[in-house]
Amino acid sequence: MSIKTLALATALIATPAVAQQVIGKVSPKLGSDLLTPEVLWSFGRIGSVNVSPNDNKAVYTVSYFSKEQNKSHSVLYSIALSNRTSKLLTASSYNERGGVFVNQGKSIIFLSNASGSSQIWMMNADGSNRQQISHEKTDVNDFLVSPDNKKIIMIMDVPQHHSIQENDKDLPKASGMVINDLMYKHWDHYVTTAPHPFVADLNASSITNPIDLLASEPYECPMEPFGGAEQLAWSPDSKQIVYTSRKKVGLKYAISTDSDIYLYDLTSRKTVNLCKPSDYKEPESTPTQSLQAQAVNQQQSDFNVGYDQNPQFSPDGRYVAWLSMARDGYESDRSRLCVYELSTGKKQYVTESFESSVNEFLWSSNSKDIYFTGVWHGAANIYATNLKGSVKKLTNDIADYSLVSLSPSNKGLIAKKHSMSQADELYEVGFNGKVSQLTFENKAFYDQLNFGEVKERWVKTIDGKEEQCWVIYPPHFDPSKKYPTLLYCEGGPQSPISQFWSYRWNFQIMAAHGYIVIAPNRRGLPGYGMEWLEEISGDYTGLCMQDYLSAIDDIAKESYVDKDHLGAVGASFGGFSVYWLAGHHEGRFKALIAHDGIFNTQQQYLETEEMWFANWDLGSAPWVKDNNQMKKAFAQSPHLFVDKWTAPILCIHGQRDFRIEYTQAESAFAAAKLRGIPAQMLLLPDENHWVLKPQNGILWQRTFFRWLDKWLKN
């Protein structure tokens, strides 16, 4: 089904027949070959994918968005991998997602809200004979079926009252919260529940006897805010489960990233920590200082004190592999691939020769080789390693891959791929490196759009190093003309500028509005070795900021760049970067946009929810007087340089952003107005660190370009 027409000259033109309530795929007729916000939000977005090992088929989720209804709708498709033929399986108005093949590919289990809550349903592989098989009192958030199809893990929220105590029973309408500890808020919500995995019996018509693997434990599994079923795995014989959990609450949770991998035996119902010995005692830590030099990170043995997550059993059941960071309190540490031998307890790290993080991985069928993705030089390609740690590159694309599964033929992999010029599609990747596209979800849009060229550019830094930048040129680029140019400042602060496709920070939509964009992989970004990655920790305003200026100065040498109309834009750490550059750009920029950025580092230290982040990157609490890193972090806070602001600035923030509170944008906006600097603020009361609702997303983009056009095109 198609969504209601987007009746703008630059948007979609549709026939009256498609004006329906069901949000579905658009058959577009575009009024222009330039990408607009309305067109961008009409793309189908491919989500979860599951491959049937027997029938050469896959089932996948696609989400569609409606501006008019201001919401999304998820449907399920199947695809025959042999002939690339897709079939819509679900056509109702209900959201249906997460399809998984069972019963030798004859049936599909999926999530649907058709009953009024998110429950598990089953249907035939052709979409017929739909029936609800779970009837839980709460939403089922995600699930994982055992290899023998006799058991299922359901992820559901349970009450959690460690940090926010339960209100009196005779006050059911009281909205107040009595708070006793930190981590009372996380990402965009107040912590009154925790996700738990329940293992239950699965048959053809029902799910019964659910057992909470973390019964009476106040911990999370999967870990919030982004964890899902990938943080758990079944053993090949369906008798054991491995799962990820950070078994801490309150202050201890807030200052630590130490999550572990646990092995649960279904017969004995006993749980073993695979990361630490049973008698392990965590060293005491000072909660107001970085853990970098504290005892927890100075132990002689490997106790896996950093992030450990996303375990997988090898097909032969001998090993469990997972993603592992070495240091506690450091979320951007290099993510290594750890392989644990169950019979001996021996651990080995098999990606040490890859000087970047492992994003995800898959075991090969022989239990000896492992495929993984990782970023190097601005692209996330597929690599292979073995138990000896010999790493080789499988793909060499200017693109970002994410792994789905082995192909049913066992001759390659099924993967998703996107780039700065294409949203996610499904691909088959042969072990010989041959890549073939399986889905063409948004081909009808691409056939009518003209995207700008994306070019790699290496820039000399002030200390004589080389900085990789991506330059995105407007469609129909004419080098004889002059174009306003944007410096894009990346977030994280240690997230890569790889070949990402964004529905908000989309480079092609910036180019379509007539802007050249330069996106530098400045100091602190992965894919260039550990020294480059870690030069930002404790030094937010040092070489990384000089890298930004080197990039914009370099591109400004080109005759087609309008040097009098340069802008700087960014979100999260990119927003912090814009706030700092506002007081240090020395007249380079004529317009600035900061989204969800830190304006006052002292304010940020006490406002954020994950204290380990503030401790590691800022050094310590502001009142700790003997910390040189702290002195630099707080002495260079952007709010201290407002007296040097000259450029008009737009401040954007979501009011449900608990990572960086919206008060940061309010403070920056007030400071600009008090200084007489042209300023505007976009507050989004119902958005978090991201902008997820269609109308808010379009408002965001329209406000973004109105601001830039006002100051850079006149």
C-alpha positions as CSV (number, residue, x, y, z in Angstrom):
1,M,0.0,0.0,0.0
2,S,1.1,3.6,-0.6
3,I,1.0,6.6,1.7
4,K,-1.0,9.8,1.2
5,T,0.4,12.2,-1.4
6,L,3.0,14.7,-0.4
7,A,1.7,17.5,-2.5
8,L,4.7,19.8,-3.1
9,A,6.5,20.6,-6.3
10,T,9.7,19.1,-4.9
11,A,8.0,16.2,-3.1
12,L,5.9,13.3,-4.3
13,I,3.1,13.4,-6.8
14,A,0.8,10.5,-6.4
15,T,-2.6,9.5,-7.7
16,P,-5.8,9.8,-5.6
17,A,-6.0,6.0,-5.3
18,V,-3.0,5.9,-2.9
19,A,-4.4,8.3,-0.3
20,Q,-5.0,5.6,2.3
21,Q,-4.5,5.1,6.1
22,V,-2.2,2.2,5.7
23,I,1.4,3.4,5.4
24,G,3.3,1.5,2.8
25,K,5.6,1.6,-0.1
26,V,5.5,4.6,-2.4
27,S,5.5,4.5,-6.2
28,P,6.9,7.9,-6.7
29,K,6.7,10.5,-9.4
30,L,9.1,13.2,-8.4
31,G,8.8,16.8,-9.4
32,S,12.6,17.3,-9.3
33,D,15.8,15.2,-9.5
34,L,16.9,16.9,-6.2
35,L,16.5,15.1,-2.9
36,T,14.1,16.9,-0.5
37,P,13.2,16.1,3.1
38,E,9.7,14.9,2.0
39,V,11.2,12.5,-0.5
40,L,13.9,11.3,2.0
41,W,11.2,10.5,4.6
42,S,9.3,8.4,2.0
43,F,12.1,5.9,1.6
44,G,11.6,2.4,2.8
45,R,14.0,1.4,5.5
46,I,15.2,-2.2,5.6
47,G,15.5,-3.5,9.2
48,S,15.9,-7.1,10.6
49,V,16.7,-10.0,8.2
50,N,16.5,-13.7,8.8
51,V,17.6,-16.4,6.3
52,S,16.1,-19.8,6.0
53,P,19.0,-22.3,5.8
54,N,16.9,-24.9,3.9
55,D,14.8,-23.0,1.3
56,N,17.1,-20.3,-0.1
57,K,14.7,-17.6,1.2
58,A,14.9,-14.7,3.6
59,V,12.3,-12.7,5.5
60,Y,13.0,-9.0,6.3
61,T,11.4,-6.0,7.8
62,V,10.8,-2.7,6.0
63,S,9.5,0.4,7.8
64,Y,7.6,3.2,6.0
65,F,6.9,6.7,7.3
66,S,4.0,9.0,6.8
67,K,4.3,12.8,7.2
68,E,0.6,13.2,7.5
69,Q,0.1,10.5,10.2
70,N,3.4,11.4,11.8
71,K,4.3,7.8,12.4
72,S,5.9,4.7,10.9
73,H,4.6,1.3,9.8
74,S,6.6,-1.9,9.7
75,V,5.9,-4.8,7.3
76,L,7.4,-8.1,6.5
77,Y,8.7,-9.2,3.1
78,S,10.0,-12.6,1.9
79,I,12.6,-12.9,-0.9
80,A,13.7,-15.8,-2.9
81,L,17.4,-15.5,-3.0
82,S,17.8,-17.4,-6.2
83,N,15.8,-15.1,-8.4
84,R,15.6,-11.9,-6.2
85,T,11.8,-11.9,-6.1
86,S,10.3,-10.2,-3.1
87,K,6.8,-10.7,-1.8
88,L,4.9,-8.6,0.8
89,L,3.7,-10.9,3.6
90,T,1.9,-8.5,5.8
91,A,-0.5,-5.8,4.5
92,S,-2.5,-4.9,7.6
93,S,-2.3,-1.6,9.4
94,Y,-0.5,-3.3,12.3
95,N,3.2,-3.1,12.9
96,E,4.8,-6.4,12.1
97,R,8.6,-7.0,12.4
98,G,11.4,-9.3,13.3
99,G,10.4,-12.3,11.2
100,V,12.3,-15.6,11.8
101,F,11.9,-18.9,9.9
102,V,11.0,-22.0,11.9
103,N,9.8,-25.6,11.1
104,Q,12.4,-26.1,8.3
105,G,11.3,-22.8,6.7
106,K,7.6,-23.7,6.6
107,S,6.6,-21.1,9.1
108,I,7.6,-17.6,10.3
109,I,7.5,-16.3,13.8
110,F,7.2,-12.5,14.1
111,L,6.2,-9.6,16.4
112,S,2.9,-7.9,15.8
113,N,0.8,-5.3,17.8
114,A,-2.5,-6.6,16.3
115,S,-3.7,-7.6,19.7
116,G,-3.1,-4.2,21.2
117,S,0.4,-5.0,22.6
118,S,3.6,-6.4,21.0
119,Q,3.2,-10.1,21.0
120,I,4.6,-13.1,19.1
121,W,2.7,-14.5,16.2
122,M,3.1,-17.3,13.7
123,M,2.2,-17.7,10.1
124,N,2.9,-19.9,7.1
125,A,5.9,-18.9,5.0
126,D,3.6,-17.5,2.4
127,G,1.9,-15.2,4.9
128,S,-1.3,-17.3,5.5
129,N,-2.8,-18.8,8.6
130,R,-1.7,-16.0,11.1
131,Q,-2.2,-16.8,14.8
132,Q,-1.0,-15.2,18.0
133,I,1.1,-17.6,20.1
134,S,2.2,-15.4,23.0
135,H,-0.3,-13.8,25.4
136,E,1.9,-12.0,27.9
137,K,0.7,-9.2,30.2
138,T,3.4,-6.9,28.9
139,D,5.0,-6.2,25.5
140,V,7.4,-8.7,24.0
141,N,10.3,-6.5,22.9
142,D,12.3,-9.1,21.0
143,F,12.8,-12.8,20.8
144,L,15.2,-15.6,19.9
145,V,14.2,-19.1,18.8
146,S,16.3,-22.1,19.8
147,P,18.0,-24.2,17.0
148,D,15.6,-27.1,17.6
149,N,12.6,-24.8,17.5
150,K,11.3,-26.1,20.9
151,K,12.3,-23.1,23.0
152,I,12.1,-19.4,22.7
153,I,13.7,-16.5,24.6
154,M,11.3,-13.5,25.0
155,I,12.6,-10.2,26.1
156,M,10.2,-8.3,28.3
157,D,10.4,-5.4,30.8
158,V,10.1,-6.1,34.5
159,P,9.7,-3.5,37.3
160,Q,12.9,-2.1,38.6
161,H,12.9,0.2,41.7
162,H,16.5,0.5,42.7
163,S,17.0,4.1,41.8
164,I,13.4,5.3,41.7
165,Q,11.4,3.8,44.5
166,E,7.9,2.6,44.0
167,N,5.2,5.0,45.0
168,D,2.6,4.3,47.7
169,K,-0.1,2.0,46.5
170,D,-2.9,4.4,47.4
171,L,-1.4,7.1,45.2
172,P,-1.8,5.5,41.7
173,K,-2.0,8.8,39.9
174,A,1.0,10.4,41.6
175,S,3.5,11.5,39.0
176,G,6.3,12.4,41.4
177,M,9.4,10.2,41.7
178,V,11.4,9.6,44.8
179,I,15.0,9.1,43.6
180,N,17.6,7.4,45.8
181,D,20.6,6.7,43.4
182,L,22.1,7.6,40.1
183,M,21.0,6.0,36.8
184,Y,17.5,7.0,37.5
185,K,17.3,8.2,33.9
186,H,18.9,6.6,30.8
187,W,19.0,8.0,27.2
188,D,15.4,9.2,27.0
189,H,13.4,7.5,29.9
190,Y,13.2,7.2,33.6
191,V,14.4,3.8,34.8
192,T,11.4,2.1,36.4
193,T,11.8,-1.2,34.4
194,A,14.6,-3.4,33.2
195,P,14.5,-5.8,30.2
196,H,14.9,-9.4,31.1
197,P,15.1,-12.6,29.0
198,F,12.4,-15.3,29.6
199,V,13.0,-18.8,28.2
200,A,9.8,-20.6,27.4
201,D,8.4,-23.7,25.6
202,L,7.5,-23.2,22.0
203,N,5.0,-25.3,20.1
204,A,2.8,-24.8,17.0
205,S,0.1,-22.9,18.7
206,S,1.4,-21.4,22.0
207,I,4.3,-20.3,24.1
208,T,4.2,-21.6,27.7
209,N,6.1,-21.8,31.0
210,P,8.3,-18.7,30.7
211,I,11.2,-18.6,33.2
212,D,13.1,-15.3,33.9
213,L,16.8,-15.9,33.5
214,L,17.5,-13.0,35.8
215,A,14.7,-13.6,38.3
216,S,14.9,-11.3,41.3
217,E,18.0,-9.5,39.8
218,P,17.6,-5.8,39.2
219,Y,19.9,-5.9,36.1
220,E,19.4,-5.5,32.4
221,C,19.6,-8.0,29.7
222,P,19.9,-6.9,26.9
223,M,21.6,-3.7,28.0
224,E,19.9,-0.4,27.4
225,P,19.4,1.7,25.5
226,F,20.3,-0.1,22.2
227,G,20.7,-3.8,23.0
228,G,18.5,-6.4,21.5
229,A,18.4,-10.1,20.9
230,E,22.0,-10.0,19.5
231,Q,23.1,-9.8,23.1
232,L,22.0,-13.4,23.6
233,A,22.6,-16.7,21.8
234,W,21.6,-20.3,21.9
235,S,24.0,-23.2,21.9
236,P,23.7,-25.5,18.9
237,D,22.1,-28.2,21.0
238,S,19.5,-25.8,22.5
239,K,20.6,-26.7,26.0
240,Q,22.5,-23.5,27.0
241,I,22.2,-19.8,26.6
242,V,24.8,-17.1,26.7
243,Y,23.8,-13.6,27.4
244,T,25.2,-10.1,28.0
245,S,24.6,-8.2,31.2
246,R,26.2,-5.3,33.2
247,K,25.3,-6.5,36.7
248,K,25.5,-3.2,38.4
249,V,22.9,-0.6,39.5
250,G,22.9,3.0,40.6
251,L,26.2,4.7,41.1
252,K,28.2,1.6,40.2
253,Y,26.4,1.3,36.9
254,A,26.8,5.0,36.2
255,I,30.6,5.0,36.5
256,S,31.4,1.6,34.8
257,T,31.2,0.0,31.4
258,D,32.0,-3.4,32.7
259,S,29.5,-5.9,31.2
260,D,30.1,-9.6,31.1
261,I,29.1,-12.8,29.2
262,Y,27.1,-15.3,31.2
263,L,26.4,-19.0,30.5
264,Y,23.0,-20.3,31.6
265,D,22.3,-24.0,31.6
266,L,18.6,-24.9,31.0
267,T,18.8,-28.2,32.9
268,S,20.5,-27.0,36.1
269,R,19.3,-23.4,35.8
270,K,22.7,-22.4,37.0
271,T,24.6,-19.3,35.6
272,V,28.4,-19.0,35.2
273,N,30.3,-15.8,34.3
274,L,32.6,-16.6,31.4
275,C,34.6,-13.3,31.8
276,K,35.6,-13.5,35.5
277,P,36.4,-16.3,38.0
278,S,33.7,-17.0,40.6
279,D,35.9,-15.4,43.4
280,Y,36.6,-12.2,41.5
281,K,36.4,-9.1,43.6
282,E,36.2,-5.8,41.8
283,P,38.7,-3.2,43.1
284,E,37.3,-0.1,44.7
285,S,37.1,3.0,42.5
286,T,36.8,6.7,43.1
287,P,33.5,7.7,41.4
288,T,34.5,11.3,40.6
289,Q,37.6,10.5,38.6
290,S,38.4,8.7,35.4
291,L,38.9,4.9,35.7
292,Q,41.8,5.1,33.3
293,A,44.5,5.0,35.9
294,Q,42.5,3.4,38.7
295,A,43.1,-0.1,40.0
296,V,40.3,-1.8,38.0
297,N,42.3,-1.1,34.8
298,Q,45.7,-1.9,36.3
299,Q,45.1,-5.6,37.2
300,Q,47.7,-8.2,36.1
301,S,45.2,-10.7,34.8
302,D,42.6,-10.4,32.0
303,F,39.3,-10.1,33.8
304,N,37.4,-8.5,30.8
305,V,36.6,-5.3,32.7
306,G,35.4,-3.4,29.7
307,Y,32.4,-3.8,27.5
308,D,31.8,-7.5,26.6
309,Q,28.8,-8.2,24.5
310,N,27.0,-10.0,21.7
311,P,28.1,-13.6,22.2
312,Q,27.8,-16.4,19.7
313,F,28.4,-20.1,20.0
314,S,30.5,-21.8,17.3
315,P,28.5,-24.2,15.2
316,D,30.3,-27.2,16.8
317,G,29.5,-25.8,20.3
318,R,33.2,-25.8,21.4
319,Y,33.6,-22.0,21.6
320,V,31.8,-18.8,22.5
321,A,33.0,-15.7,20.8
322,W,32.1,-12.1,21.7
323,L,33.0,-8.5,21.3
324,S,35.4,-7.3,24.0
325,M,36.9,-4.0,25.1
326,A,39.9,-4.1,27.4
327,R,39.3,-1.1,29.7
328,D,36.5,-0.2,32.1
329,G,34.9,3.3,31.8
330,Y,35.9,3.7,28.1
331,E,33.0,3.1,25.7
332,S,35.2,3.8,22.6
333,D,38.0,1.4,23.4
334,R,38.9,-0.9,20.5
335,S,36.4,-3.7,20.3
336,R,38.3,-7.0,19.9
337,L,36.9,-10.4,19.0
338,C,37.4,-12.7,21.9
339,V,37.1,-16.5,21.5
340,Y,36.5,-18.6,24.6
341,E,37.0,-22.4,24.6
342,L,34.3,-23.9,26.9
343,S,36.2,-27.0,27.8
344,T,39.4,-25.2,29.0
345,G,38.3,-21.6,29.8
346,K,41.1,-20.4,27.5
347,K,40.6,-17.0,25.9
348,Q,42.2,-15.6,22.8
349,Y,41.8,-12.4,20.8
350,V,41.8,-13.2,17.1
351,T,41.6,-9.7,15.5
352,E,44.7,-8.2,17.1
353,S,46.2,-7.5,13.7
354,F,43.2,-5.4,12.7
355,E,44.0,-2.0,14.2
356,S,40.3,-0.9,14.5
357,S,37.2,-2.1,16.2
358,V,35.1,-5.1,15.2
359,N,31.5,-4.1,14.6
360,E,29.9,-7.5,14.4
361,F,30.8,-11.1,13.4
362,L,29.6,-14.4,12.2
363,W,31.0,-17.9,12.6
364,S,31.7,-20.0,9.5
365,S,30.2,-23.4,9.3
366,N,33.5,-25.0,10.0
367,S,33.9,-23.4,13.4
368,K,37.4,-22.3,12.5
369,D,36.9,-19.1,10.6
370,I,35.0,-16.0,11.6
371,Y,33.7,-13.1,9.4
372,F,33.5,-9.6,10.8
373,T,33.0,-6.0,9.8
374,G,35.1,-3.1,10.8
375,V,35.9,0.5,9.8
376,W,39.2,1.3,8.1
377,H,39.8,4.6,6.2
378,G,36.2,5.7,6.2
379,A,34.5,2.4,5.1
380,A,33.2,-0.6,6.9
381,N,34.2,-3.7,4.9
382,I,34.0,-7.5,5.6
383,Y,37.0,-9.3,6.8
384,A,37.8,-12.9,7.8
385,T,39.9,-14.2,10.6
386,N,40.7,-17.7,12.0
387,L,41.5,-19.1,15.4
388,K,45.2,-18.2,14.8
389,G,44.3,-14.5,14.3
390,S,45.2,-14.4,10.6
391,V,43.0,-11.5,9.2
392,K,42.2,-10.9,5.5
393,K,40.0,-8.5,3.8
394,L,37.0,-9.9,1.9
395,T,35.4,-6.8,0.4
396,N,37.0,-3.5,-0.7
397,D,34.1,-1.2,-1.3
398,I,33.5,2.5,-0.5
399,A,30.5,1.4,1.5
400,D,29.5,0.2,5.0
401,Y,28.5,-3.5,5.3
402,S,26.7,-5.2,8.2
403,L,26.4,-8.9,8.4
404,V,23.2,-10.9,8.4
405,S,24.1,-14.6,8.0
406,L,25.8,-17.2,6.0
407,S,24.1,-17.8,2.7
408,P,22.0,-21.0,2.5
409,S,24.4,-22.3,-0.2
410,N,27.3,-21.8,2.2
411,K,29.2,-20.1,-0.6
412,G,29.1,-16.7,0.9
413,L,27.4,-14.3,3.2
414,I,24.1,-12.3,3.3
415,A,24.8,-8.7,4.3
416,K,23.3,-5.2,4.3
417,K,25.2,-2.4,2.6
418,H,24.7,1.3,2.5
419,S,26.8,4.4,1.4
420,M,26.6,8.1,1.4
421,S,24.6,7.7,-1.8
422,Q,22.3,4.7,-1.0
423,A,20.2,3.5,1.9
424,D,20.4,-0.1,3.1
425,E,19.8,-2.9,0.7
426,L,20.5,-6.6,1.0
427,Y,23.4,-8.2,-0.8
428,E,25.0,-11.6,-1.3
429,V,28.7,-11.6,-0.8
430,G,30.7,-14.6,-2.1
431,F,33.7,-15.8,-0.2
432,N,35.6,-14.9,-3.4
433,G,34.6,-11.2,-2.8
434,K,31.9,-11.1,-5.5
435,V,29.0,-8.9,-4.5
436,S,25.4,-9.1,-6.0
437,Q,22.4,-7.0,-4.9
438,L,19.3,-8.9,-3.7
439,T,16.8,-6.1,-2.9
440,F,15.9,-2.9,-4.6
441,E,13.7,-1.3,-2.1
442,N,14.2,2.3,-3.1
443,K,15.2,1.9,-6.8
444,A,12.2,3.9,-7.9
445,F,13.6,6.9,-6.0
446,Y,17.2,6.5,-7.2
447,D,16.0,6.3,-10.8
448,Q,14.6,9.8,-10.6
449,L,17.2,11.4,-8.3
450,N,20.5,13.0,-9.1
451,F,23.1,12.6,-6.3
452,G,26.2,14.6,-5.9
453,E,29.6,13.0,-6.3
454,V,31.5,11.8,-3.2
455,K,35.3,12.2,-3.3
456,E,38.0,11.3,-1.0
457,R,40.4,14.1,0.0
458,W,43.5,13.8,2.2
459,V,44.5,17.0,4.1
460,K,47.7,17.9,5.8
461,T,47.2,18.6,9.5
462,I,49.1,21.2,11.5
463,D,51.4,18.6,13.0
464,G,52.3,17.1,9.5
465,K,49.9,14.1,9.5
466,E,47.4,13.1,6.9
467,E,43.6,13.5,7.6
468,Q,41.1,11.7,5.4
469,C,38.1,13.8,4.4
470,W,35.0,13.1,2.4
471,V,33.8,15.8,0.1
472,I,30.3,15.8,-1.2
473,Y,29.5,17.9,-4.2
474,P,26.1,19.3,-5.3
475,P,24.3,17.5,-8.1
476,H,25.0,19.1,-11.5
477,F,28.2,20.5,-10.0
478,D,29.8,23.2,-12.1
479,P,33.4,23.9,-11.1
480,S,33.2,27.3,-12.8
481,K,30.7,28.4,-10.2
482,K,31.1,29.2,-6.5
483,Y,29.3,27.3,-3.8
484,P,28.7,27.9,-0.1
485,T,30.5,25.2,1.8
486,L,29.8,23.3,5.1
487,L,32.2,21.8,7.5
488,Y,30.5,18.7,9.0
489,C,31.6,18.0,12.6
490,E,31.2,14.3,13.6
491,G,29.8,13.2,17.0
492,G,30.7,10.3,19.2
493,P,33.1,11.8,20.0
494,Q,34.7,8.6,18.5
495,S,32.2,7.6,15.9
496,P,33.6,7.1,12.4
497,I,32.7,9.1,9.3
498,S,32.4,6.0,7.3
499,Q,29.9,5.6,4.4
500,F,26.8,6.2,6.6
501,W,23.4,7.0,5.2
502,S,21.4,9.1,7.6
503,Y,17.8,10.3,7.4
504,R,18.7,13.5,9.2
505,W,22.4,14.2,8.8
506,N,22.2,13.2,5.1
507,F,25.0,14.6,3.0
508,Q,23.2,14.2,-0.2
509,I,20.3,16.4,0.9
510,M,22.8,19.0,1.9
511,A,24.4,18.8,-1.5
512,A,20.9,18.9,-3.2
513,H,20.4,22.3,-1.5
514,G,23.5,23.6,-3.2
515,Y,26.1,23.1,-0.6
516,I,29.5,21.5,-0.8
517,V,30.2,19.5,2.3
518,I,33.6,18.5,3.7
519,A,33.5,15.8,6.4
520,P,36.9,15.2,8.0
521,N,37.9,12.1,9.9
522,R,39.5,14.2,12.5
523,R,41.6,13.1,15.5
524,G,39.5,10.8,17.7
525,L,37.8,8.8,15.0
526,P,38.4,5.0,14.4
527,G,39.9,3.5,11.3
528,Y,43.4,5.1,11.5
529,G,45.1,3.3,14.4
530,M,44.9,3.6,18.1
531,E,47.1,6.7,18.4
532,W,44.8,8.7,16.2
533,L,41.7,7.4,18.0
534,E,42.8,8.3,21.5
535,E,44.3,11.7,20.9
536,I,40.9,13.1,21.7
537,S,40.3,11.6,25.2
538,G,40.8,14.3,27.7
539,D,41.6,16.8,25.0
540,Y,38.3,17.9,23.3
541,T,39.7,21.2,22.1
542,G,43.2,20.3,21.0
543,L,44.3,18.7,17.7
544,C,40.8,17.5,16.8
545,M,39.7,21.1,16.5
546,Q,42.7,22.0,14.5
547,D,41.9,19.1,12.2
548,Y,38.5,20.7,11.5
549,L,40.1,24.0,10.6
550,S,42.8,22.3,8.5
551,A,39.9,20.6,6.5
552,I,37.9,23.8,5.9
553,D,41.0,25.8,5.0
554,D,42.1,23.2,2.6
555,I,38.8,22.9,0.7
556,A,38.5,26.7,0.7
557,K,41.6,26.9,-1.5
558,E,39.5,25.6,-4.4
559,S,38.1,28.2,-6.8
560,Y,34.6,26.7,-6.6
561,V,34.3,27.3,-2.9
562,D,32.7,30.6,-1.8
563,K,35.2,31.6,1.0
564,D,32.9,34.3,2.2
565,H,30.0,31.8,2.8
566,L,31.3,29.0,5.0
567,G,29.3,27.2,7.7
568,A,29.9,24.6,10.4
569,V,27.3,22.1,11.5
570,G,27.3,19.1,13.8
571,A,25.5,17.0,16.5
572,S,26.5,15.6,19.9
573,F,30.3,16.0,20.0
574,G,29.8,17.7,16.7
575,G,27.5,20.2,18.5
576,F,30.1,20.7,21.1
577,S,32.6,21.3,18.3
578,V,30.4,24.0,16.8
579,Y,30.0,25.7,20.1
580,W,33.7,25.7,20.6
581,L,34.5,26.8,17.1
582,A,32.1,29.6,17.5
583,G,34.6,31.3,19.8
584,H,37.8,30.2,17.9
585,H,37.1,30.2,14.2
586,E,38.6,33.7,13.6
587,G,36.0,34.8,11.2
588,R,35.9,31.8,8.9
589,F,32.2,30.9,9.4
590,K,29.2,33.0,8.6
591,A,26.6,30.5,10.0
592,L,26.7,27.8,12.7
593,I,24.3,24.9,13.7
594,A,24.8,22.9,16.9
595,H,22.5,20.0,17.6
596,D,22.5,18.3,21.1
597,G,25.9,19.6,21.9
598,I,27.7,20.3,25.1
599,F,27.9,24.1,25.7
600,N,29.1,24.0,29.4
601,T,31.4,21.1,30.3
602,Q,31.0,21.7,34.1
603,Q,27.2,21.7,33.6
604,Q,27.5,18.5,31.5
605,Y,29.5,16.6,34.2
606,L,26.6,16.7,36.6
607,E,23.7,16.5,34.1
608,T,24.6,13.4,32.1
609,E,23.5,9.9,33.1
610,E,26.5,7.8,32.2
611,M,29.2,9.2,34.5
612,W,31.9,6.9,33.1
613,F,31.7,8.9,29.9
614,A,32.2,12.3,31.6
615,N,34.9,10.9,33.8
616,W,37.0,9.4,31.0
617,D,36.7,12.3,28.6
618,L,36.7,15.2,31.1
619,G,39.0,13.6,33.6
620,S,37.2,14.1,36.9
621,A,34.6,16.2,38.7
622,P,35.0,20.0,38.4
623,W,35.7,20.2,42.1
624,V,38.8,17.9,41.9
625,K,41.6,20.4,41.9
626,D,44.7,18.3,41.2
627,N,43.8,16.8,37.9
628,N,45.5,18.5,34.9
629,Q,43.2,16.8,32.4
630,M,40.2,18.2,34.3
631,K,41.7,21.7,34.4
632,K,42.0,21.6,30.6
633,A,38.6,20.2,29.9
634,F,36.8,22.7,32.1
635,A,39.0,25.7,31.3
636,Q,38.3,25.2,27.6
637,S,34.5,24.9,27.9
638,P,32.8,26.6,25.0
639,H,30.7,28.8,27.3
640,L,33.8,30.6,28.5
641,F,34.4,32.0,25.0
642,V,31.1,33.5,24.1
643,D,32.7,36.9,24.2
644,K,34.4,35.9,20.9
645,W,31.3,34.8,19.1
646,T,30.5,36.6,15.8
647,A,28.6,34.1,13.6
648,P,24.8,33.6,13.7
649,I,24.0,30.3,15.4
650,L,21.1,27.9,15.4
651,C,20.8,25.7,18.6
652,I,18.8,22.5,18.3
653,H,18.0,20.0,21.1
654,G,15.6,17.3,22.1
655,Q,14.0,17.7,25.6
656,R,14.1,14.0,26.2
657,D,17.8,13.9,25.7
658,F,19.3,12.6,29.0
659,R,22.7,12.1,27.5
660,I,23.2,15.8,26.9
661,E,20.4,17.8,28.5
662,Y,18.5,20.4,26.6
663,T,19.5,23.1,29.1
664,Q,22.8,23.2,27.2
665,A,21.1,24.5,24.1
666,E,19.0,26.9,26.1
667,S,22.1,28.3,27.8
668,A,23.9,28.7,24.4
669,F,20.9,30.4,22.9
670,A,20.5,32.8,25.8
671,A,24.2,33.6,25.7
672,A,24.0,34.4,22.0
673,K,21.0,36.7,22.4
674,L,22.6,38.5,25.4
675,R,25.6,39.1,23.2
676,G,23.5,40.4,20.3
677,I,24.5,37.5,18.1
678,P,21.7,36.4,15.6
679,A,20.4,33.2,17.0
680,Q,17.5,30.7,16.8
681,M,16.6,27.7,18.8
682,L,14.6,24.6,17.8
683,L,13.4,22.7,20.8
684,L,11.9,19.2,20.3
685,P,9.9,18.3,23.5
686,D,9.2,14.7,22.5
687,E,12.6,13.8,20.9
688,N,15.8,12.3,22.5
689,H,19.4,12.6,21.3
690,W,18.0,11.8,17.9
691,V,14.9,13.0,15.9
692,L,12.7,10.1,15.1
693,K,9.2,11.4,14.3
694,P,8.5,12.2,10.6
695,Q,7.1,15.7,11.1
696,N,9.8,16.7,13.6
697,G,12.4,15.3,11.1
698,I,11.0,17.4,8.3
699,L,10.7,20.5,10.6
700,W,14.4,19.9,11.6
701,Q,15.5,19.8,8.0
702,R,13.5,22.8,6.9
703,T,14.8,24.8,9.9
704,F,18.3,23.6,9.1
705,F,18.3,24.8,5.5
706,R,16.3,28.0,6.2
707,W,19.0,29.0,8.6
708,L,21.9,28.2,6.3
709,D,20.2,29.7,3.3
710,K,19.6,33.0,5.2
711,W,23.2,33.5,6.1
712,L,25.1,31.7,3.4
713,K,23.2,32.4,0.2
714,N,22.7,36.1,0.5
